[in-house]
Amino acid sequence: MVPLIKTENLKVIYNRGKDNEFTALNGVDIEIYPQEYIILFGPSGCGKSTFLYAILGLQAPSEGKIFIGGREMTVFTPEEKSQMQSDFYGIIFQSFNLIYSLNVMDNVALPQTFVNIPFKKRRESALELLRRFGLETRVKSMAGNLSGGQQQRVAICRALINNPKVLLADEPVGNLDSESADVVMLALQDINRKDKKTIILVTHDHRYLPFADRVYYFKDAKIERVVKNRKTGIQETERAKGEIETTNEFERVANVHSHMGMEQLKAWIFTEYLTEELTVFQRERFEDAMKRILAGAVSQHEFYEYLDRPYSEGGVGLYAPTALKYSLRVGRILKATRELQEIKKETGEKKREHALEILRKNLLDYDCAHGECKLNRPKVEQAMLDRVFGKINMRDLNTFFIKPPAEGGLGLHPSLASSLAERLEIILAQLM
């Protein structure tokens, strides 16, 4: 089978030959086939988005070749390249890129005005897509009056209006709360499975890796490795009642990162949770330090000293207050993990009360000291206990926190809900 998209030794070098020369892509070989769901994964600045611009024809290669449908892109006429960008690809951006002076209907129908589709036909096509994504009641709403999740669904409709073969999604849920992000990610999965569209998604969030058929790991402008998922989509597993189990989410990530040993995987997840703002090189050293503290090879103070030590002297090179912040957070989470580990053999109400005491001390007393969480404290505690004992998964916990009380949830602010759920997952992951 001929790949839909193929690159050979693709290089993109900015300011070549100048003092500020920068290599954005360095010898990238990729083959993407019809109906695949591909994720390009890695930290900011590693070359993922540049790859999208290159296969779109918006960024000329410095070296190497790009093939679209078996044809090398350099032989495309300007008209063929323009048609490829409007018909072959649909594009979804992190920032939505809607036109806020237009209503929802006109935003979705807009791409068809450039391919001479009659007015009535393009509005019919737009309405059909809006119905599919639950937005038919908002056709006359101005785009800026919609929630972030709704805006991104409008953007998906717009990307699909010309029936492209490939959907490109560049950090499509980066600006959304977790519940809206789930809706968008499931919509993309549906498009891949039911519409048989090829999906190429750029992300730095490991939680979405299980959606892909294959994951290309980018690092320092190169592909570090390619991982084929053994399972795709979201698979749920039942948990035995009364037992402290680790997370379905952890297992999903473990399936994707099957090349990693258990201790390396724990350190990687912990590092991903804490260090989005660090450079690639700092993250590597941070992860190495995390492996050592998880293995008990260094103390919390030694961990702090390594984070604080200048990069030129072999440390991570953080400012002292930042190093202290990370050290204290890691210490609290590991303490909670040890305490939960100790109650595995307990039974009945004693086990429940002991687990609740650990959650209060390490998660709830600070976050629920005031406001919305304080009012719902008993329900928050019960939901967290249900998660600890495997009665619900992380997704259900987060949804319960965010969903309005009228719909059976607690109505917590998404940032608070995510903070509670994510820290609990990190604690549980260390129990593996």
RAUR-V847813 format. One record per residue. N is the residue number from 1. PHI is phi in radians with two decimals (none if undefined). OMEGA is omega in whole degrees, 0 to 359 (NA if undefined). BURIAL is 1 if it has 9 or more other ideal C-beta (glycine too) atoms within 8 Angstrom, else 0. Layout:
# RAUR-V847813
n->{N/N}
phi->{PHI/PHI}
omega->{OMEGA/OMEGA}
burial->{BURIAL/BURIAL}
This chain:
# RAUR-V847813
n->{1/2/3/4/5/6/7/8/9/10/11/12/13/14/15/16/17/18/19/20/21/22/23/24/25/26/27/28/29/30/31/32/33/34/35/36/37/38/39/40/41/42/43/44/45/46/47/48/49/50/51/52/53/54/55/56/57/58/59/60/61/62/63/64/65/66/67/68/69/70/71/72/73/74/75/76/77/78/79/80/81/82/83/84/85/86/87/88/89/90/91/92/93/94/95/96/97/98/99/100/101/102/103/104/105/106/107/108/109/110/111/112/113/114/115/116/117/118/119/120/121/122/123/124/125/126/127/128/129/130/131/132/133/134/135/136/137/138/139/140/141/142/143/144/145/146/147/148/149/150/151/152/153/154/155/156/157/158/159/160/161/162/163/164/165/166/167/168/169/170/171/172/173/174/175/176/177/178/179/180/181/182/183/184/185/186/187/188/189/190/191/192/193/194/195/196/197/198/199/200/201/202/203/204/205/206/207/208/209/210/211/212/213/214/215/216/217/218/219/220/221/222/223/224/225/226/227/228/229/230/231/232/233/234/235/236/237/238/239/240/241/242/243/244/245/246/247/248/249/250/251/252/253/254/255/256/257/258/259/260/261/262/263/264/265/266/267/268/269/270/271/272/273/274/275/276/277/278/279/280/281/282/283/284/285/286/287/288/289/290/291/292/293/294/295/296/297/298/299/300/301/302/303/304/305/306/307/308/309/310/311/312/313/314/315/316/317/318/319/320/321/322/323/324/325/326/327/328/329/330/331/332/333/334/335/336/337/338/339/340/341/342/343/344/345/346/347/348/349/350/351/352/353/354/355/356/357/358/359/360/361/362/363/364/365/366/367/368/369/370/371/372/373/374/375/376/377/378/379/380/381/382/383/384/385/386/387/388/389/390/391/392/393/394/395/396/397/398/399/400/401/402/403/404/405/406/407/408/409/410/411/412/413/414/415/416/417/418/419/420/421/422/423/424/425/426/427/428/429/430/431/432}
phi->{none/-1.34/-1.09/-1.13/-2.37/-2.53/-2.16/-2.20/0.85/-1.23/-2.25/-2.24/-2.16/-1.55/0.95/-1.04/1.46/-1.78/-1.09/-1.77/-1.02/-2.45/-1.66/-1.58/-2.36/-2.35/1.35/-1.62/-2.00/-2.42/-2.20/-2.17/-1.86/-0.97/1.28/-1.36/-1.93/-1.94/-2.04/-1.75/-2.10/2.81/-1.24/-1.03/1.46/-1.62/2.02/-1.08/-1.19/-1.05/-1.06/-1.06/-1.07/-1.19/-1.27/-1.35/1.51/-1.58/-2.29/-1.25/-1.14/-1.38/-2.61/1.58/-2.31/-2.19/-2.01/-2.07/1.05/1.55/-1.85/-1.22/-1.11/-1.16/-1.58/-1.20/-1.30/-0.95/-1.17/-1.16/-1.14/-1.12/-1.15/-1.03/-1.18/-1.70/-1.89/-1.31/-1.97/-2.04/-2.21/-2.15/-1.88/-1.08/-1.64/1.27/0.99/-1.40/-1.72/-1.38/-1.55/-1.96/-1.42/-1.06/-0.98/-1.21/-1.09/-1.20/-1.34/-0.91/-1.02/-1.35/-1.20/-1.52/-2.10/1.04/-1.45/-1.00/-0.92/-1.09/-1.14/-1.21/-1.24/-1.13/-1.12/-1.11/-1.12/-1.06/-1.18/-1.11/-1.09/-1.02/-1.80/1.20/-2.10/-1.14/-1.46/-1.95/-1.06/-1.67/-1.26/-1.23/-0.98/-1.23/-1.60/-1.64/-1.22/-1.03/-1.10/-1.16/-1.06/-1.21/-1.19/-1.08/-1.09/-1.13/-1.01/-1.08/-1.18/-1.61/-1.04/-1.65/0.93/-1.26/-1.38/-2.21/-1.90/-1.73/-2.25/-1.74/0.84/-1.19/-2.01/-1.12/-1.82/-1.97/-1.23/-1.10/-1.19/-1.12/-1.09/-1.06/-1.06/-1.16/-1.13/-1.20/-1.11/-1.13/-1.09/-1.11/-1.09/-1.19/-1.40/-1.54/-1.55/1.07/-1.45/-1.35/-1.97/-2.14/-2.02/-1.72/-2.71/-2.01/-1.79/-1.13/-1.10/-1.70/-1.07/-1.13/-1.20/-1.45/-1.34/-2.39/-2.06/-1.71/-1.58/-1.67/-2.73/0.93/1.29/-2.18/-1.54/-1.33/-2.91/-2.18/-2.13/-1.66/-1.23/-1.40/-2.32/-2.10/1.32/-1.77/-1.90/-1.86/-2.20/-1.33/-2.06/-1.22/-1.19/1.45/-1.93/-1.42/-2.02/-1.50/-1.58/-1.04/-1.03/-1.07/-1.14/-1.11/-1.12/-1.09/-1.08/-1.20/-1.74/-1.14/-1.33/-1.58/-1.29/-1.06/-1.18/-1.13/-1.12/-1.05/-1.13/-1.14/-1.09/-1.07/-1.14/-1.02/-1.13/-1.66/-2.18/-0.99/-1.51/-1.44/-1.27/-0.99/-1.23/-1.14/-1.11/-1.07/-1.23/-1.08/-1.11/-1.09/-1.13/-1.12/-1.04/-1.23/-1.27/-1.17/-1.44/1.36/-1.42/-2.32/-1.45/-1.11/-1.17/-1.13/-1.06/-1.05/-1.08/-1.20/-1.14/-1.39/-1.12/-0.97/-1.05/-1.15/-1.80/1.69/-1.63/-1.43/1.41/-1.56/-1.16/-0.94/-1.09/-1.20/-1.05/-1.13/-1.02/-1.12/-1.07/-1.16/-1.13/-1.09/-1.05/-1.12/-1.18/-1.17/-1.13/-1.10/-1.08/-1.07/-1.19/-1.16/-1.07/-1.22/-1.67/-1.01/-1.52/-1.30/-2.38/1.09/-1.14/-1.08/-1.12/-1.12/-1.14/-1.14/-1.10/-1.13/-1.07/-1.15/-1.13/-1.06/-1.20/-1.79/-2.26/-1.60/-1.09/-1.43/-1.20/-1.89/-1.33/-2.72/1.13/-1.04/-1.21/-1.09/-1.15/-1.89/-0.90/-1.05/-1.25/-1.08/-1.07/-1.12/-1.11/-1.14/-1.10/-1.03/-1.20/-1.04/-1.62/1.31/-1.43/-2.39/-1.76/-1.07/-1.05/-1.15/-1.09/-1.12/-1.10/-1.09/-1.09/-1.49/-1.00/-1.03/-0.97/-1.11/-1.83/1.63/-1.82/-1.84/1.22/-1.26/-1.10/-0.94/-1.17/-1.20/-1.04/-1.13/-1.06/-1.10/-1.15/-1.17/-1.18/-1.13/-1.10/-1.12/-1.07/-1.16/-1.08/-1.29/-1.44/-1.10}
omega->{179/178/172/182/179/174/177/177/184/177/173/183/179/176/185/178/180/182/182/178/182/178/181/174/187/175/185/176/181/170/181/187/181/174/177/170/185/172/171/191/176/182/178/176/184/175/185/183/176/177/178/180/182/182/174/184/179/179/181/176/171/175/176/186/174/178/176/182/179/180/178/188/182/180/179/171/176/179/179/179/177/179/177/183/182/185/184/183/162/188/176/183/176/185/174/180/174/176/191/173/178/176/185/180/184/176/182/185/189/182/182/176/182/178/171/173/180/184/183/182/182/177/177/179/180/181/178/179/181/176/182/183/172/184/185/179/183/187/182/179/173/187/182/180/181/173/179/180/178/178/180/175/173/179/177/177/179/180/183/191/180/177/183/175/187/175/177/182/184/183/190/181/184/181/187/170/189/181/178/178/179/180/181/181/178/176/178/177/179/178/179/186/185/182/179/177/171/179/170/186/176/177/170/184/185/182/185/183/181/178/192/167/176/178/174/180/179/176/177/174/180/171/182/179/176/181/175/182/173/176/176/181/184/179/180/180/180/180/177/182/174/179/175/181/173/198/167/180/179/181/179/179/179/177/180/184/185/179/183/169/185/182/178/180/178/181/181/180/180/181/178/182/189/204/182/187/180/175/178/184/177/180/178/180/178/180/178/177/180/178/183/180/177/179/181/183/177/178/178/179/178/176/178/182/180/177/184/184/180/181/181/179/175/179/179/175/178/170/184/179/178/177/179/179/180/181/180/180/178/180/180/182/179/177/178/179/179/182/177/178/184/184/182/185/178/182/170/185/179/179/181/181/179/179/180/178/179/179/180/185/188/183/196/187/179/186/185/182/184/169/190/182/180/181/183/188/181/181/176/181/181/179/179/177/178/179/180/184/171/181/176/177/183/181/180/179/181/179/179/179/188/186/180/179/180/180/176/179/182/178/178/175/183/181/178/179/181/180/180/184/183/180/176/179/180/177/183/181/181/180/180/NA}
burial->{0/0/1/1/1/1/1/0/1/1/1/1/1/1/0/0/0/0/0/0/1/0/1/1/1/1/1/1/1/1/0/1/1/0/0/1/1/1/1/1/1/1/0/0/0/1/1/1/0/1/1/1/1/1/1/1/1/0/1/0/1/0/0/1/1/1/1/1/0/0/0/0/1/0/0/1/0/0/0/0/1/0/1/1/1/1/1/1/1/1/1/1/1/1/0/1/0/1/0/0/0/1/1/1/1/1/1/1/1/1/1/1/0/0/1/0/0/0/0/0/1/1/1/0/1/1/1/0/1/1/1/0/1/0/1/0/0/1/1/0/1/1/1/0/0/1/0/1/1/1/1/1/1/1/1/1/1/1/1/1/1/1/0/1/0/1/1/1/1/1/1/1/1/0/0/1/1/1/1/1/1/1/1/1/1/0/1/1/1/1/1/1/0/0/0/0/1/1/1/1/1/1/1/0/0/1/0/1/1/1/1/1/0/1/1/1/1/1/1/0/1/1/1/0/0/0/1/0/1/0/0/0/0/0/0/0/0/0/1/0/0/0/1/1/1/0/1/1/1/1/1/1/1/1/1/1/1/0/0/1/0/0/1/1/1/1/1/1/1/1/1/1/0/1/1/0/0/1/0/1/0/1/1/0/1/1/1/1/1/1/1/1/1/1/0/0/0/1/0/1/0/0/1/1/1/1/1/1/1/0/1/0/0/0/1/1/0/1/0/0/0/1/1/1/0/1/1/0/1/1/1/1/1/1/1/1/1/0/1/1/0/0/1/0/0/0/0/0/0/0/1/1/0/1/1/1/0/1/1/1/0/1/1/1/0/0/1/1/0/0/0/1/1/1/0/1/1/0/0/1/1/0/1/1/1/1/1/1/1/1/0/1/1/1/1/0/1/1/1/1/1/1/1/0/0/0/0/0/1/1/1/1/0/1/0/1/1/1/1/1/1/1/1/1/1/1/1/1/1/1/1/0}
